[in-house]
Amino acid sequence: MAECLVVGISDQKVARKPDKLVSYALGSCVGICLYDKVLQVAGLAHILLPDSKNNVSGSINVYKYADTAIERLVQHMEALGCQRSRIVAKISGGANMFNTPGISVGDKNVEAVRRELARLRIKIVAEDVGGNYGRTLMFDSENGMLEVRSLSHGNKII
């Protein structure tokens, strides 16, 4: 029976077939879903901010930032035998929840995620980003399907 692993804010997890990964209530945060089809291994990171370089607290949660979380997620998947050349990405979130003018935190998060995936040479095969509404993600390790759920915009599979 499949287990559903919950990925919180500034967190990440890796799952093998038949388990699923779920992340609730992404607003400006971005969910990065990585998948190795051959091994049927899925990884999900729920990042809060784009860049760890602006961290002033002294200690750092590497799962909080796009520039550190994605690389760590890839490392976890590679430790399970995944090959970077087979890993693909799907991303969702990055909303401008308060319709603020200009570039929002959500926009910055999406830009940072795209930049980091490009640096790691991981192709984005699907995305559902932007807008002004929250999303919940359900990522299936068996087939790599990402279900994006939204109260205001319905559900879709990407």
Secondary structure in CASP SS format (residue, H / E / C, confidence):
PFRMAT SS
TARGET T0000
AUTHOR 0000-0000-0000
METHOD secondary structure of the structure
MODEL  1
M C 1.00
A C 1.00
E C 1.00
C E 1.00
L E 1.00
V E 1.00
V C 1.00
G C 1.00
I C 1.00
S C 1.00
D E 1.00
Q E 1.00
K E 1.00
V E 1.00
A E 1.00
R E 1.00
K C 1.00
P C 1.00
D C 1.00
K E 1.00
L E 1.00
V E 1.00
S E 1.00
Y E 1.00
A E 1.00
L E 1.00
G C 1.00
S C 1.00
C C 1.00
V E 1.00
G E 1.00
I E 1.00
C E 1.00
L E 1.00
Y E 1.00
D E 1.00
K C 1.00
V C 1.00
L C 1.00
Q C 1.00
V E 1.00
A E 1.00
G E 1.00
L E 1.00
A E 1.00
H E 1.00
I E 1.00
L C 1.00
L E 1.00
P C 1.00
D C 1.00
S H 1.00
K H 1.00
N H 1.00
N C 1.00
V C 1.00
S C 1.00
G C 1.00
S C 1.00
I C 1.00
N C 1.00
V H 1.00
Y H 1.00
K H 1.00
Y E 1.00
A H 1.00
D H 1.00
T H 1.00
A H 1.00
I H 1.00
E H 1.00
R H 1.00
L H 1.00
V H 1.00
Q H 1.00
H H 1.00
M H 1.00
E H 1.00
A H 1.00
L C 1.00
G C 1.00
C C 1.00
Q C 1.00
R H 1.00
S H 1.00
R H 1.00
I E 1.00
V E 1.00
A E 1.00
K E 1.00
I E 1.00
S E 1.00
G E 1.00
G C 1.00
A C 1.00
N C 1.00
M C 1.00
F C 1.00
N C 1.00
T C 1.00
P C 1.00
G C 1.00
I C 1.00
S C 1.00
V H 1.00
G H 1.00
D H 1.00
K H 1.00
N H 1.00
V H 1.00
E H 1.00
A H 1.00
V H 1.00
R H 1.00
R H 1.00
E H 1.00
L H 1.00
A H 1.00
R H 1.00
L C 1.00
R C 1.00
I C 1.00
K E 1.00
I E 1.00
V E 1.00
A E 1.00
E E 1.00
D E 1.00
V E 1.00
G C 1.00
G C 1.00
N C 1.00
Y C 1.00
G C 1.00
R E 1.00
T E 1.00
L E 1.00
M E 1.00
F E 1.00
D E 1.00
S C 1.00
E C 1.00
N C 1.00
G C 1.00
M C 1.00
L E 1.00
E E 1.00
V E 1.00
R E 1.00
S E 1.00
L C 1.00
S C 1.00
H C 1.00
G E 1.00
N E 1.00
K E 1.00
I E 1.00
I C 1.00
END
